[in-house]
Amino acid sequence: MPRSVTPFILTYNEEPNLGRTLSSLRWAPRVVVVDSGSTDASRAIAASFPNVAWFERRFDDFERQSRFAIEETGIDAEYVLALDADMAVPAPFVAELEAMFLPGDFAGGLLPFEYWVLGRPLLGSILRPQLRLFRRASVKVQQVGHGHKFTVDGPIHRFKAPILHDDRKSLDRWTNSQLGYSKKEQDRMAHEAPSFKDRVRRSGVMPLIAGGITYLRAGGPFGGRAALHYTYERVVFESLMAMRLLGEETPDERK
């Protein structure tokens, strides 16, 4: 088993997801969970797994929360696997980790995702591969809009076996999260040079574009209800972004 890898998970009221994620990490000698003050059964679920170490820290942003997990929870493994509580690690990924990643002198691993909605896998998604596996001693963490990213210097292994993304939280919880995420993205855009994607968002047409692309990536009519559900998720988020941006005052209106 890959004893030189320690996964960590950031949690807040992840009762619908956490047990499934931790079950997929039984191969790891130690799993670190950093919680932001959950009021549901997350802690009890974590305590039922003997390889889990539970920590609590008041949430300020993903960058500081991740740094705490990496630097202040006693992780001494060479590599760290950064997961969200709705991500599960299947056996093919662990096999590739052992057979191809650990024997090589890699600084990090780029992980693809298999996206699940309504209990079934989509044919595809707009979620791009992410650097989620990295050498602990050399990783850099950066807050980007509502999320965060990890970077390392050195060779990167591109995994073929995917991580599963399967968020089963309630619609109310999901919607509230999107409101916060869209506000953070708006704040990011106010302080950065606009990318092409930012310009399209400011035009107000991104919900229409995102809806079409997402539906096709998810399998279109062959994806059934899951593809439609996923498409509506992306349209809702991009619609929130569009309404926020279209509602901003122009320079002339501020005078």
C-alpha positions as CSV (number, residue, x, y, z in Angstrom):
1,M,0.0,0.0,0.0
2,P,1.2,3.6,-0.7
3,R,2.3,4.5,2.8
4,S,4.1,7.6,1.4
5,V,0.8,9.3,0.6
6,T,-1.5,11.1,3.1
7,P,-4.9,12.3,1.9
8,F,-6.6,15.3,3.4
9,I,-10.2,16.4,3.2
10,L,-11.8,19.8,4.0
11,T,-15.3,19.4,5.5
12,Y,-18.3,21.4,6.6
13,N,-21.6,19.5,7.1
14,E,-20.6,16.7,4.7
15,E,-22.8,14.0,6.1
16,P,-24.2,13.0,2.7
17,N,-20.8,12.5,1.2
18,L,-18.1,11.9,3.9
19,G,-18.7,8.2,4.6
20,R,-18.5,7.3,0.9
21,T,-15.2,9.2,0.5
22,L,-13.6,7.8,3.6
23,S,-14.6,4.3,2.6
24,S,-12.5,4.8,-0.5
25,L,-9.5,5.7,1.5
26,R,-9.1,2.6,3.7
27,W,-5.8,2.0,1.9
28,A,-4.2,5.0,3.4
29,P,-2.5,4.6,6.8
30,R,-3.6,8.1,7.8
31,V,-6.3,10.4,6.5
32,V,-6.5,14.0,7.7
33,V,-9.9,15.7,8.0
34,V,-10.0,19.5,8.7
35,D,-13.5,20.5,9.6
36,S,-14.9,24.1,9.7
37,G,-17.4,23.5,12.5
38,S,-19.9,20.9,11.2
39,T,-23.2,20.6,13.1
40,D,-24.3,17.4,11.4
41,A,-22.9,13.8,11.8
42,S,-19.6,14.5,10.0
43,R,-17.5,14.0,13.1
44,A,-19.2,10.8,14.1
45,I,-18.8,9.4,10.6
46,A,-15.1,10.3,10.6
47,A,-14.6,8.7,14.0
48,S,-15.9,5.4,12.7
49,F,-12.8,5.1,10.5
50,P,-9.7,4.1,12.5
51,N,-7.3,5.7,10.0
52,V,-8.8,9.2,10.2
53,A,-7.3,12.1,12.2
54,W,-9.9,14.8,12.9
55,F,-8.9,18.5,13.2
56,E,-11.1,21.7,13.6
57,R,-10.3,25.1,12.3
58,R,-12.6,28.1,11.7
59,F,-12.8,28.6,8.0
60,D,-11.5,31.8,6.4
61,D,-10.5,30.7,2.9
62,F,-9.5,27.5,1.1
63,E,-5.9,28.6,0.8
64,R,-5.3,28.9,4.6
65,Q,-7.4,25.9,5.3
66,S,-5.4,23.8,2.9
67,R,-2.1,25.2,4.3
68,F,-3.2,24.2,7.8
69,A,-4.0,20.7,6.6
70,I,-0.6,20.3,4.9
71,E,1.6,22.0,7.5
72,E,0.0,21.8,10.9
73,T,-1.7,18.4,11.2
74,G,1.4,16.2,11.6
75,I,1.6,14.9,8.0
76,D,5.0,13.4,7.4
77,A,4.3,11.5,4.2
78,E,6.3,12.6,1.1
79,Y,3.1,13.1,-0.9
80,V,-0.3,14.6,-0.1
81,L,-3.6,13.9,-1.9
82,A,-6.0,16.9,-1.6
83,L,-9.6,15.9,-1.8
84,D,-13.0,17.5,-1.4
85,A,-15.5,15.5,0.7
86,D,-17.5,14.6,-2.5
87,M,-14.5,12.9,-4.1
88,A,-13.9,9.2,-3.9
89,V,-10.8,7.3,-4.8
90,P,-11.5,4.1,-6.8
91,A,-9.2,1.0,-6.9
92,P,-7.9,1.7,-10.5
93,F,-6.5,5.1,-9.3
94,V,-4.8,3.4,-6.3
95,A,-3.3,0.8,-8.6
96,E,-1.9,3.5,-10.9
97,L,-0.6,5.4,-7.9
98,E,1.4,2.4,-6.8
99,A,2.5,1.1,-10.1
100,M,3.3,4.4,-12.0
101,F,3.4,7.5,-9.8
102,L,5.3,6.4,-6.7
103,P,8.1,4.6,-8.5
104,G,8.8,7.7,-10.5
105,D,10.4,10.9,-9.3
106,F,7.3,13.1,-9.8
107,A,6.6,16.4,-8.1
108,G,2.8,16.1,-8.6
109,G,-0.1,14.3,-10.2
110,L,-2.8,15.7,-12.5
111,L,-6.0,14.0,-11.7
112,P,-9.0,13.6,-14.1
113,F,-12.5,13.3,-12.8
114,E,-15.5,11.0,-13.5
115,Y,-18.5,13.2,-12.7
116,W,-21.6,11.5,-11.1
117,V,-25.0,13.1,-10.8
118,L,-28.2,11.5,-9.4
119,G,-26.3,8.4,-8.6
120,R,-24.9,7.7,-12.1
121,P,-21.8,8.7,-14.0
122,L,-22.0,11.2,-16.8
123,L,-20.5,10.5,-20.2
124,G,-18.4,13.6,-19.7
125,S,-18.2,17.0,-17.9
126,I,-16.6,20.4,-18.0
127,L,-14.5,19.7,-14.9
128,R,-10.9,19.7,-16.1
129,P,-8.1,17.6,-14.6
130,Q,-6.6,19.2,-11.5
131,L,-3.2,19.0,-9.6
132,R,-4.4,17.3,-6.4
133,L,-1.5,15.0,-5.6
134,F,1.8,16.7,-4.8
135,R,5.1,16.5,-2.9
136,R,4.3,18.0,0.5
137,A,7.6,19.9,0.8
138,S,7.4,21.9,-2.4
139,V,3.7,22.6,-3.0
140,K,2.3,26.1,-3.3
141,V,-1.3,26.9,-2.6
142,Q,-3.2,29.9,-4.1
143,Q,-6.7,31.2,-3.6
144,V,-8.4,31.8,-7.0
145,G,-11.9,33.2,-6.9
146,H,-14.1,30.9,-4.9
147,G,-11.6,28.0,-5.1
148,H,-8.0,27.3,-4.8
149,K,-5.2,25.6,-6.8
150,F,-2.0,23.8,-6.0
151,T,1.2,24.2,-8.0
152,V,4.6,22.5,-7.9
153,D,7.9,22.7,-9.8
154,G,9.0,19.5,-11.4
155,P,7.7,16.6,-13.5
156,I,3.9,15.9,-13.4
157,H,2.3,12.6,-13.9
158,R,-1.0,12.7,-15.8
159,F,-3.2,10.0,-14.4
160,K,-5.4,8.0,-16.6
161,A,-7.6,6.5,-13.8
162,P,-10.0,9.1,-12.6
163,I,-11.2,10.3,-9.2
164,L,-15.0,10.2,-8.7
165,H,-16.8,13.4,-8.1
166,D,-20.2,12.7,-6.6
167,D,-21.8,15.5,-4.6
168,R,-25.1,14.4,-2.9
169,K,-25.8,17.5,-0.7
170,S,-29.3,18.9,-0.8
171,L,-30.5,21.4,-3.5
172,D,-30.9,24.1,-0.8
173,R,-27.4,23.7,0.4
174,W,-26.0,23.6,-3.2
175,T,-27.9,26.8,-4.1
176,N,-26.7,28.7,-1.1
177,S,-23.1,27.7,-2.0
178,Q,-23.5,29.0,-5.5
179,L,-24.6,32.4,-4.3
180,G,-21.4,32.6,-2.2
181,Y,-19.2,31.3,-5.0
182,S,-20.6,33.7,-7.6
183,K,-19.9,36.6,-5.3
184,K,-16.3,35.6,-4.8
185,E,-15.8,35.2,-8.5
186,Q,-17.2,38.7,-9.0
187,D,-14.7,40.0,-6.5
188,R,-11.9,38.2,-8.2
189,M,-12.9,39.7,-11.6
190,A,-12.9,43.2,-10.1
191,H,-9.2,42.9,-9.2
192,E,-7.7,40.9,-12.1
193,A,-7.1,41.5,-15.8
194,P,-10.0,40.0,-17.6
195,S,-9.5,36.6,-19.3
196,F,-11.5,35.6,-22.4
197,K,-13.9,33.7,-20.2
198,D,-14.4,36.8,-18.0
199,R,-15.2,38.9,-21.0
200,V,-17.8,36.4,-22.1
201,R,-19.3,36.4,-18.7
202,R,-19.5,40.2,-18.6
203,S,-21.4,40.1,-22.0
204,G,-24.3,38.2,-20.3
205,V,-24.4,35.3,-22.7
206,M,-22.4,32.8,-20.7
207,P,-25.4,30.9,-19.4
208,L,-26.5,30.1,-22.9
209,I,-23.1,29.0,-24.0
210,A,-22.4,27.0,-20.8
211,G,-25.7,25.3,-21.1
212,G,-25.1,24.0,-24.6
213,I,-21.5,22.9,-24.0
214,T,-22.3,21.2,-20.7
215,Y,-25.3,19.3,-22.1
216,L,-23.3,18.0,-25.0
217,R,-20.3,17.0,-22.8
218,A,-22.6,15.2,-20.4
219,G,-24.0,13.1,-23.2
220,G,-26.9,15.1,-24.4
221,P,-30.1,13.1,-24.7
222,F,-28.1,9.9,-24.1
223,G,-27.2,11.2,-20.7
224,G,-30.9,11.2,-19.5
225,R,-32.0,13.1,-16.4
226,A,-28.4,13.2,-15.0
227,A,-27.2,15.2,-18.0
228,L,-30.1,17.6,-17.7
229,H,-29.5,18.0,-14.0
230,Y,-25.8,18.8,-14.4
231,T,-26.6,21.2,-17.2
232,Y,-29.0,23.1,-15.0
233,E,-26.4,23.3,-12.3
234,R,-24.0,25.1,-14.6
235,V,-26.7,27.3,-16.1
236,V,-27.8,28.4,-12.6
237,F,-24.3,29.3,-11.5
238,E,-23.6,31.2,-14.8
239,S,-26.9,32.9,-14.5
240,L,-26.1,34.1,-11.0
241,M,-22.8,35.4,-12.3
242,A,-24.5,37.1,-15.3
243,M,-27.0,38.9,-13.0
244,R,-24.3,40.0,-10.7
245,L,-22.1,41.4,-13.5
246,L,-25.0,43.0,-15.5
247,G,-26.2,44.7,-12.3
248,E,-22.9,46.4,-11.7
249,E,-22.8,50.1,-12.2
250,T,-20.9,51.4,-15.2
251,P,-18.3,54.2,-14.8
252,D,-20.9,56.7,-16.1
253,E,-23.5,55.6,-13.7
254,R,-21.1,56.1,-10.7
255,K,-20.7,59.8,-11.5
